[in-house]
């Protein structure tokens, strides 16, 4: 097993960070390009946003598939093949001559993008000691944030300079470099034990999780928060590239540096859990997103940026807590429970644009915030129900031993 103080640890961990960077850079590369895509292909804002949401849709739907497949065929092999698929589809996107082709390729790309996120933690569990795995997972997740920021910066800066096609070409070159580094650096699986691929087991586990009300509420909280959060970022790009701000794509892409406050929020969630119950932290995180959304209504670039910083902190505070709570409350098959959380998470990202678009068409950004508040209020209520449920369970568990003691006397 790989220990935390050896070269193999840093080789494997660096490979997964690079792979994670590559995956999430490709997911988010189109987000700062949305106004440019709308103009280039003469399509609506909603159609342009579909170039992002179609990828998160196919990514989310594919997550449950790769875990059981890797149990049968091996971890590294599938991660390498899917990252190669990502690289090839990214290059193909640079050659897309019409929007229908671009949309199809982004859908195919989403299927390949799911490979590494679905398998990476399972690979760590196979090959690393528990202590080394805990360290590696934290570093691996940092690649998600860096990839999201990096992809948006590449899309914004290169897209403004040479157009969307050049942005995809650049992303393909970056992806090729990342793919080769990942392939060379990631140690071969030494402790993997193949298991038969059984669809029945997958269906049984998913059914079990969906019958657990605690898990379902976490899925709703995570999915609906991302439903609003990520699509707010899509529509704010149209706001900021229009008058009176008139920001170019490269400056809009810099707004995604606000994600750095999300890194702080994720780290803070663990410390806060020592003082408050996790459902209450989810309530706080959701409330902070609502507050940040309100701040963005003031017509000033500075306040909009502050509002986005607040939103990112609140969202990642809630998301990291909900994800942790799922693992804590899954009665069995914890890996598939976490994968199902990510399915809801990415399906939320895919559907949110369709929900917010009528608000956008009717009243612009202020209506988008109103539509956001309607959903976030519902999320807040679900988190409140979850909190009350935990309080009742804790009260019951506290009374039960006392009752048992009295009966024994």
C-alpha positions as a printed Julia matrix, in Angstrom:
409×3 Matrix{Float64}:
   0.0    0.0     0.0
   1.18   3.54   -0.77
   2.24   5.54    2.29
   2.1    9.34    2.58
   5.88   9.82    2.83
   7.02   8.16   -0.39
   7.59   9.14   -4.03
   4.72   6.89   -5.12
   2.33   9.0    -3.01
   3.34  12.22   -4.72
   3.36  10.62   -8.18
  -0.15   9.25   -7.77
  -1.56  12.31   -6.05
  -0.04  14.71   -8.59
  -1.45  12.57  -11.42
  -4.95  12.77   -9.93
  -4.65  16.53   -9.37
  -3.62  16.97  -13.01
  -6.44  14.71  -14.18
  -8.95  16.57  -12.02
  -7.7   19.91  -13.37
  -8.12  18.61  -16.93
 -11.65  17.32  -16.33
 -13.06  20.45  -14.73
 -11.23  22.83  -17.06
 -13.05  21.13  -19.95
 -16.39  21.19  -18.13
 -16.27  24.95  -17.56
 -14.32  26.23  -20.57
 -17.51  27.34  -22.36
 -19.02  29.34  -19.48
 -17.25  32.7   -20.16
 -17.78  32.07  -23.89
 -21.6   31.94  -23.71
 -22.27  35.48  -25.05
 -19.7   34.87  -27.81
 -21.24  31.5   -28.7
 -24.69  33.13  -28.86
 -23.37  35.78  -31.28
 -21.25  33.39  -33.37
 -24.08  30.92  -34.01
 -26.93  33.49  -33.82
 -28.78  31.65  -31.06
 -30.56  32.6   -27.83
 -28.97  32.84  -24.39
 -30.69  29.59  -23.35
 -29.4   27.74  -26.4
 -25.88  29.04  -25.77
 -26.07  27.96  -22.12
 -26.97  24.46  -23.33
 -23.35  24.06  -24.49
 -22.52  23.97  -20.79
 -25.56  22.21  -19.34
 -25.55  19.35  -21.89
 -22.07  18.42  -20.64
 -23.07  18.41  -16.97
 -26.15  16.35  -17.91
 -24.25  13.53  -19.62
 -21.5   13.74  -16.99
 -24.04  13.32  -14.19
 -25.86  10.43  -15.86
 -22.58   8.59  -16.52
 -21.25   8.73  -12.96
 -23.15   5.68  -11.72
 -21.97   3.65  -14.72
 -18.2    4.0   -14.33
 -17.88   2.9   -10.7
 -19.25  -0.64  -11.21
 -17.46  -0.87  -14.58
 -14.12  -0.08  -12.94
 -14.85  -2.74  -10.29
 -14.82  -5.26  -13.13
 -12.2   -3.88  -15.54
  -9.77  -1.92  -13.35
  -9.3    1.71  -12.28
  -6.32   3.13  -14.18
  -7.28   1.63  -17.54
 -10.7    3.31  -17.58
  -9.39   6.65  -16.29
  -6.72   6.72  -19.02
  -9.19   5.8   -21.78
 -11.77   8.37  -20.7
  -9.18  11.16  -20.45
  -8.03  10.25  -23.97
 -11.67  10.53  -25.05
 -11.87  13.99  -23.44
  -8.76  15.12  -25.33
 -10.06  13.91  -28.69
 -13.52  15.45  -28.28
 -11.99  18.76  -27.19
  -9.95  18.85  -30.39
 -13.05  17.92  -32.41
 -14.88  20.87  -30.81
 -12.31  23.22  -32.33
 -13.4   21.96  -35.77
 -17.18  22.22  -35.18
 -18.73  24.25  -38.01
 -22.28  24.56  -36.61
 -23.95  24.67  -33.24
 -25.65  21.28  -33.53
 -22.26  19.61  -33.98
 -20.81  21.56  -31.06
 -23.71  20.5   -28.84
 -23.37  16.83  -29.82
 -19.64  16.85  -29.14
 -20.16  18.51  -25.73
 -22.66  15.75  -24.87
 -20.14  13.05  -25.85
 -17.43  14.89  -23.94
 -19.58  14.81  -20.78
 -19.7   11.01  -21.0
 -15.89  10.83  -21.04
 -15.49  13.52  -18.38
 -17.33  11.38  -15.81
 -14.69   8.65  -15.85
 -12.1   10.16  -13.51
 -14.45  11.73  -10.89
 -16.34   8.43  -10.6
 -13.23   6.3   -10.09
 -10.46   8.44   -8.54
 -11.46   7.97   -4.88
 -11.97   4.22   -5.43
  -8.43   4.03   -6.86
  -7.09   5.81   -3.76
  -9.0    3.4    -1.54
  -7.42   0.43   -3.33
  -3.83   1.65   -3.39
  -3.3    4.07   -0.48
  -3.21   3.52    3.27
  -6.11   5.23    5.12
  -3.9    8.1     6.32
  -2.35   8.63    2.88
  -5.8    8.48    1.27
  -7.16  11.2     3.58
  -4.3   13.51    2.57
  -4.58  12.65   -1.13
  -8.35  13.22   -1.33
  -7.99  16.77   -0.02
  -5.28  17.54   -2.58
  -7.24  15.85   -5.37
 -10.32  17.97   -4.67
  -8.18  21.11   -4.93
  -7.67  20.15   -8.57
 -11.43  20.49   -9.11
 -11.37  24.16   -8.09
  -8.18  24.93  -10.0
  -9.58  23.23  -13.1
 -12.83  25.19  -12.92
 -10.93  28.47  -12.65
  -8.31  27.49  -15.26
 -10.85  26.39  -17.86
 -12.81  29.6   -17.53
  -9.66  31.72  -17.81
  -8.58  29.82  -20.94
 -12.05  30.2   -22.43
 -12.28  33.9   -21.6
  -8.8   35.07  -22.59
  -8.22  32.89  -25.66
 -11.85  33.2   -26.76
 -11.69  36.99  -26.77
  -8.37  36.94  -28.58
  -9.13  34.41  -31.33
 -12.71  33.17  -30.85
 -14.34  30.0   -29.45
 -12.6   27.66  -31.9
  -9.16  28.83  -30.73
 -10.25  28.41  -27.1
 -11.1   24.76  -27.79
  -7.8   24.26  -29.65
  -5.86  25.64  -26.7
  -7.88  23.5   -24.32
  -7.1   20.45  -26.47
  -3.35  21.14  -26.23
  -3.6   21.59  -22.45
  -5.66  18.39  -22.24
  -3.1   16.42  -24.25
  -0.3   17.52  -21.92
  -2.42  16.66  -18.86
  -3.38  13.29  -20.34
   0.24  12.29  -21.01
   1.37  13.38  -17.54
  -1.49  11.47  -15.94
  -0.74   8.33  -17.92
   2.98   8.38  -17.04
   2.7    9.48  -13.4
  -0.19   7.38  -12.06
   1.16   4.17  -10.5
  -0.25   0.9   -11.79
  -2.93  -0.76   -9.69
  -1.28  -3.27   -7.36
  -4.12  -4.12   -5.0
  -7.16  -4.0    -7.29
  -9.41  -7.07   -7.09
 -11.89  -7.49   -9.92
 -15.56  -7.99   -9.17
 -18.25  -9.02  -11.65
 -20.24  -6.19  -13.23
 -23.78  -6.75  -11.96
 -26.51  -4.32  -13.0
 -28.7   -5.88  -10.31
 -26.31  -4.75   -7.57
 -26.27  -1.21   -8.93
 -30.09  -1.05   -9.07
 -30.38  -2.53   -5.58
 -27.97   0.03   -4.1
 -29.66   2.99   -5.81
 -33.08   1.77   -4.64
 -31.76   1.44   -1.09
 -30.39   4.99   -1.1
 -33.57   6.46   -2.56
 -35.56   4.89    0.27
 -33.41   6.66    2.85
 -35.13  10.02    3.52
 -31.97  11.57    4.99
 -30.0   10.83    1.83
 -32.82  12.02   -0.44
 -33.0   15.34    1.42
 -29.22  15.75    1.02
 -29.54  14.97   -2.69
 -32.26  17.62   -3.02
 -30.24  20.2    -1.1
 -27.06  19.63   -3.11
 -28.83  19.36   -6.46
 -31.07  22.42   -6.08
 -28.3   24.62   -4.68
 -26.11  23.8    -7.71
 -29.25  24.17   -9.88
 -29.25  27.86   -8.92
 -25.61  28.63   -8.15
 -23.91  27.52  -11.36
 -26.62  28.9   -13.66
 -26.52  32.29  -11.96
 -22.91  32.45  -13.16
 -24.05  31.69  -16.71
 -26.59  34.55  -16.77
 -24.33  37.04  -15.0
 -21.93  36.77  -17.95
 -24.64  38.25  -20.2
 -25.25  41.04  -17.66
 -21.61  42.02  -17.44
 -20.87  41.9   -21.17
 -23.78  44.29  -21.78
 -24.04  48.0   -20.92
 -23.27  49.69  -18.57
 -20.44  47.28  -17.65
 -19.44  46.2   -21.17
 -16.79  43.77  -19.94
 -14.95  41.66  -22.49
 -14.82  37.87  -22.2
 -11.37  37.84  -20.58
 -12.48  40.16  -17.79
 -15.69  38.19  -17.28
 -13.58  35.04  -16.9
 -11.69  36.7   -14.04
 -14.95  36.76  -12.07
 -14.58  33.03  -11.62
 -11.67  33.7    -9.28
 -14.48  34.26   -6.77
 -14.49  30.46   -6.54
 -11.46  30.82   -4.3
 -13.81  31.87   -1.49
 -15.48  28.51   -2.03
 -12.22  26.8    -1.09
 -12.35  28.7     2.19
 -16.0   27.72    2.64
 -15.21  24.03    2.11
 -12.39  24.12    4.65
 -14.49  26.09    7.15
 -17.34  23.58    6.98
 -15.28  20.94    8.78
 -14.36  23.28   11.62
 -17.92  24.58   11.95
 -19.19  21.0    12.25
 -17.49  20.88   15.64
 -19.95  23.48   16.94
 -23.14  23.01   14.91
 -25.03  20.09   13.42
 -24.38  19.53    9.71
 -28.03  20.21    8.69
 -27.77  23.61   10.42
 -24.59  24.32    8.48
 -26.51  23.5     5.28
 -29.15  26.01    6.35
 -26.47  28.64    6.99
 -24.79  27.97    3.64
 -28.09  28.27    1.77
 -28.93  31.47    3.62
 -25.54  32.92    2.62
 -26.27  32.14   -1.05
 -29.57  34.01   -0.7
 -27.74  36.97    0.85
 -25.08  37.01   -1.88
 -27.77  36.93   -4.57
 -29.39  40.02   -3.03
 -26.05  41.86   -2.95
 -25.65  41.39   -6.72
 -28.84  43.4    -7.32
 -27.08  46.68   -6.53
 -25.99  48.05   -9.94
 -22.27  48.27   -9.28
 -19.48  46.02  -10.54
 -17.85  46.01   -7.1
 -21.01  44.9    -5.3
 -21.7   42.23   -7.92
 -18.22  40.82   -7.38
 -18.72  40.93   -3.58
 -22.06  39.16   -4.02
 -20.41  36.41   -6.09
 -17.71  35.94   -3.44
 -20.46  35.58   -0.83
 -22.38  33.14   -3.05
 -19.31  30.94   -3.58
 -18.53  30.81    0.14
 -22.11  29.86    1.01
 -22.5   27.32   -1.76
 -19.31  25.39   -1.02
 -19.99  25.54    2.72
 -23.31  23.79    2.07
 -22.07  21.47   -0.7
 -19.1   20.08    1.22
 -21.29  19.57    4.3
 -24.07  17.82    2.37
 -21.57  15.57    0.6
 -20.0   14.6     3.93
 -23.42  14.0     5.49
 -24.33  11.57    2.7
 -21.28   9.41    3.39
 -21.98   9.57    7.12
 -25.63   8.46    6.78
 -25.4    5.85    4.01
 -26.18   2.52    5.66
 -24.18   0.57    3.08
 -22.64   0.99   -0.39
 -21.25   4.39    0.6
 -19.46   4.86   -2.74
 -22.68   4.55   -4.75
 -24.46   6.83   -2.25
 -21.85   9.52   -2.9
 -22.04   8.9    -6.66
 -25.82   9.34   -6.53
 -25.31  12.66   -4.73
 -23.12  13.79   -7.65
 -25.76  12.62  -10.12
 -28.32  14.93   -8.49
 -25.65  17.63   -8.27
 -24.88  17.64  -11.99
 -28.46  17.06  -13.1
 -29.3   20.16  -11.07
 -26.69  22.11  -13.02
 -28.22  20.87  -16.28
 -31.81  21.79  -15.44
 -31.28  25.13  -13.72
 -30.83  27.1   -16.93
 -34.25  26.01  -18.22
 -35.86  27.15  -14.97
 -34.1   30.54  -14.8
 -34.45  31.43  -18.48
 -38.14  32.54  -18.29
 -37.2   34.82  -15.39
 -34.31  36.19  -17.44
 -36.51  36.82  -20.47
 -39.19  38.48  -18.36
 -37.19  40.76  -16.08
 -33.45  40.33  -16.55
 -31.09  39.78  -13.67
 -33.44  41.01  -10.93
 -36.0   38.4   -12.01
 -33.26  35.73  -12.04
 -32.53  36.59   -8.4
 -36.25  36.36   -7.59
 -36.43  32.93   -9.26
 -33.33  31.9    -7.33
 -34.85  32.94   -4.02
 -37.98  30.86   -4.66
 -35.9   27.69   -5.05
 -33.42  28.53   -2.28
 -36.28  29.13    0.14
 -37.44  25.59   -0.61
 -33.9   24.28   -0.04
 -33.77  26.13    3.28
 -37.01  24.44    4.31
 -35.68  20.97    3.39
 -32.52  21.64    5.42
 -34.7   22.75    8.34
 -36.7   19.48    8.15
 -33.41  17.56    8.06
 -32.21  19.45   11.13
 -35.41  18.72   13.05
 -35.15  15.06   12.09
 -31.6   14.86   13.44
 -32.63  16.58   16.68
 -35.42  14.04   17.18
 -33.06  11.14   16.5
 -30.5   12.51   18.97
 -33.22  12.98   21.6
 -34.48   9.44   21.02
 -30.97   7.96   21.23
 -30.35   9.92   24.43
 -33.58   8.72   26.08
 -33.33   5.1    24.94
 -30.39   4.09   27.16
 -32.03   5.73   30.19
 -35.27   3.84   29.53
 -33.31   0.62   29.14
 -31.52   1.22   32.43
 -34.77   1.83   34.29
 -36.31  -1.34   32.86
 -33.28  -3.38   33.86
 -33.74  -2.23   37.44
